[in-house]
């Protein structure tokens, strides 16, 4: 299933919005408040990290499955480690009793990827 929305002004056609896109946007809204970059070094703030995490049907992240997929701007391993640790904390801290995600769509969000960028927040 995909939803169509009008194309941006000046463009022709439609833009497909998938359930995964909608779930990613919803999850981003829920995780963003916990993404704390104030304690990061300037070079760690410039490091963009993407992590993957498996989620339970109740919306709980499985802490042991959180792993780094890739990093950009990683001049030093310590910067990557610092940025990844902050991203991991954000995912776990905001989970509370579980992320409010539609249980019937669990196959679409059983494993999610999130990109954390101090300049653009969570994507």
C-alpha positions in Angstrom: 0.0 0.0 0.0 1.3 3.5 -0.8 -0.3 6.8 -0.5 0.1 9.4 -3.2 0.5 13.1 -2.4 0.8 16.0 -4.9 4.3 16.6 -6.2 6.1 19.6 -4.9 5.4 22.9 -6.8 7.1 22.9 -10.1 7.3 19.1 -10.3 5.1 16.8 -12.3 3.6 13.5 -11.2 3.1 12.3 -7.7 5.3 11.4 -4.8 4.7 8.0 -3.3 4.5 7.9 0.5 4.8 4.4 1.9 3.7 3.1 5.3 7.4 2.9 6.2 7.7 6.6 5.4 4.8 7.4 7.7 6.1 5.2 10.4 9.6 6.7 10.1 8.1 10.2 10.5 6.1 9.2 13.5 9.1 7.5 15.2 11.3 10.5 14.4 8.8 12.7 16.3 8.9 10.5 19.3 12.7 10.1 19.4 13.7 13.6 18.6 13.0 15.1 22.1 15.6 12.7 23.6 18.4 13.4 21.1 20.7 15.4 23.3 23.8 16.8 21.6 24.7 19.4 24.2 27.3 17.2 25.8 29.0 16.1 22.6 32.3 17.5 21.4 32.0 19.8 18.3 33.5 17.1 16.1 31.1 14.5 17.4 28.2 16.9 16.7 29.4 17.0 13.1 29.3 13.2 12.9 26.1 11.7 11.4 25.3 8.2 12.6 22.8 5.7 11.3 21.7 2.9 13.6 19.4 -0.1 13.4 17.3 -1.5 16.1 14.8 -4.3 16.4 11.5 -3.5 18.1 9.1 -5.7 20.0 5.4 -5.8 19.0 4.8 -3.6 22.1 7.0 -0.9 20.6 10.0 -1.5 22.9 13.5 -1.2 21.4 15.6 -4.3 22.0 18.7 -2.7 23.5 21.0 -5.6 22.6 20.1 -5.2 18.9 21.0 -1.5 18.6 24.0 -1.3 16.2 25.8 1.3 14.2 25.3 0.9 10.5 27.3 3.8 9.1 28.8 7.2 10.0 29.7 10.3 8.1 32.0 13.0 9.1 33.8 10.5 11.3 37.3 12.0 11.5 38.0 10.1 14.8 36.7 6.8 16.1 36.0 8.6 19.5 33.6 11.0 17.7 31.7 8.1 16.1 31.5 6.4 19.5 30.3 9.5 21.2 27.6 10.3 18.6 26.4 6.7 18.5 26.2 6.5 22.3 24.0 9.7 22.3 21.8 8.2 19.5 21.4 4.9 21.4 20.5 6.8 24.6 17.8 8.7 22.7 16.2 5.6 21.4 16.1 3.9 24.8 15.2 7.0 26.8 12.2 8.0 24.8 10.8 4.5 24.6 9.2 4.6 28.0 6.5 2.0 28.0 7.0 1.5 24.3 6.7 3.7 21.2 3.1 4.3 20.2 3.2 2.5 16.8 0.4 0.6 15.1 0.7 -3.1 16.2 -0.9 -4.3 13.0 2.0 -2.8 11.1 4.7 -4.4 13.2 6.2 -6.2 10.2 7.0 -2.8 8.8 8.7 -1.5 11.9 10.1 -4.7 13.5 13.5 -3.4 12.5 14.1 0.3 11.9 17.0 2.4 10.8 17.4 6.0 12.2 19.9 8.6 11.2 21.0 11.1 13.8 22.4 14.4 12.6 23.0 17.2 15.1 22.2 19.8 12.4 19.0 18.1 11.2 18.0 16.1 14.4 16.7 12.6 13.7 15.7 11.3 10.3 
